[in-house]
Amino acid sequence: MDTYRSYDLYARPSAQDRLALVIAHGGTVFAWFFAPLLVYLLRRDSREVACEALQSLLWSLLGTCVSLATCGLALPVFLCWHVIAALRALDGVPYEYPLVGDVARRHVYGG
């Protein structure tokens, strides 16, 4: 079990938290990095939501850089990760993006 989680992994997040996470992850399909940025700024009171929203934001920014380097070829791959994360958020299951998860966790939880 990850020590950074301050909640029980088997406890379902509230409906409000799940909605915020679906917006943070799934909103990237329509608003790329604006959706997770908005959720991160508005829901910093919940560390779990803030951590996943920051991960989504960092993943979008990483996707932008990689897509620029590959002339846009990598964009669908990064979008797939966002859709998977949104579906997991609908189920109330925590999600961690590769490469950016540790950075977001350290920023939100410290250490």
N, C-alpha and C positions, 0 to 999 in steps of 0.2 A: 504494500500500500504506500502511495506517495505521501511523504510527510508534509508537503506544502498545502494539502487540502485541509481546511479547517472544519470540514463537514464530513459526515459519513458518506462514503461513496455509494452506499446502497439506499440512502435517503433521497427521495425525489425532490428536485428543486421546486420552488413555488411556481405557479402558473405565470406569475409576473416575471420571474427570472427566466423561465423557459422562453417566453415571448421576446424578452430583451435579447436572449442569445440567438434565437431564430432570426431576429432583425439584424444582429451583428454579423452572423455568418451568411445568411441567405440574402441579406440586403446588398451584399457585394455584387450580386448578379446585375443589379440595377444601378447601384451608386458606388461601386468599387470600394474606395477606402473611406468614403464619407459616412456610410452606414455604421461600420464598426467604430469610427471615431466619435460619432454622435452617441452611441451606446456607452462607449468608454467614458466619455465626459459626463454623461447624465447619470450613470449607474455606478459610480465609484464607491458608493456606500456598501455595495455587495462585492466582496473581494473575488468571489467565484466568477461573477458576471464580468467584473473589470478585467480579470486575468484572461478569460476567453475572448473578450472583445479586443483586448490589446493584442492577443495572438492573431486574431483575424486581421487586425489593422497591419501588423507587421508582416503577415503572410501576403497581404495585398501589395504592400510596398515592395517586398521581395519579388513578387510576381511581376510588378511593373518593371523593375530593373532587369529581370531575366527576359521578359518579353521584349524590352527594348533591344537587348543584346541579340535576341533570336528573331527579330523582325516580326514579333507577335505570335510566333509559333507556340510558345509556351503558355500563352494565356488560357486556352481551354483546359490545360492540365491544372493550373492553379484554381480555375473556377470549379473544377470537379471536387477539389479538396474542400472548397467552401460549401458546396452542396451537400457533401457527405457530413460535414460538421453541422449544417443546419438540420439535417435529418436526425442526427444524434441528439441535437438540442431539443427537437420535438419530443423525443422519447425520454428526455430528462437525463441523458447519459453524458457525463463530462467528456470533453474532447480536447486533445492536445495536438497542435500542428507540429510537424517535424521542423527542425532547425530553429524555430523561433519560440518554441514552448518554454525553454529554459530562461531565455532572456525576459520574456513576459512575466514568468513566475518570480524571478529575482526582483523585477521592478515592483510588482504588486505586493509580494510577501516579504520583500527584503532579503538580505543575505546574499 
